[in-house]
Amino acid sequence: MTTWEYLTAPVLVHNTKAILDNFGRDGWELVQIVPGLNPENLVAYFKRPAA
C-alpha cells in the first residue's frame, strides 16, 4: 500500500505557474488550492509518495 506525505504551502497569485512548477519538479502533486487570508494569496495542498 502506498503511504503519502503532505505539504501545505502559500502561493502568490501573480506567480502561480512558476511556484506550482517548482513543487511539481520536486515530485509534489497538487491536490487542492483554496483562497488565502487576503486576495493576493492562495493556499495549496500537495501530496507525494513517502520515501
C-alpha positions in Angstrom: 0.0 0.0 0.0 1.3 3.5 -0.8 1.9 5.9 2.0 1.8 9.6 1.4 3.4 12.7 2.8 1.6 16.0 2.6 2.6 19.7 2.2 0.6 22.9 2.7 2.1 26.0 1.0 1.2 29.6 0.3 1.0 30.6 -3.4 1.1 34.2 -4.6 -1.5 34.7 -7.4 0.9 36.8 -9.5 3.4 33.9 -9.8 1.2 30.8 -9.6 2.6 28.8 -12.5 6.3 29.1 -11.5 5.5 28.2 -7.9 3.4 25.2 -8.9 6.0 24.1 -11.5 8.7 24.1 -8.7 6.7 21.9 -6.5 5.9 19.6 -9.4 9.6 19.2 -10.1 10.1 18.1 -6.6 7.6 15.3 -7.0 4.6 17.1 -5.3 1.2 16.6 -6.8 -1.4 19.4 -6.4 -4.5 18.1 -4.6 -6.4 21.4 -3.9 -5.9 25.1 -4.0 -8.1 27.5 -1.8 -8.2 31.2 -1.2 -5.8 32.5 1.5 -6.3 35.2 4.1 -6.0 38.0 1.6 -6.9 38.3 -2.2 -3.2 38.1 -3.3 -2.6 34.7 -1.6 -3.8 31.1 -2.2 -3.1 28.0 -0.1 -2.1 24.9 -2.0 -2.3 21.3 -0.7 0.1 18.8 -2.2 0.9 15.1 -1.7 3.6 12.7 -2.9 4.5 9.1 -2.1 6.6 8.9 1.1 10.2 7.8 0.7 
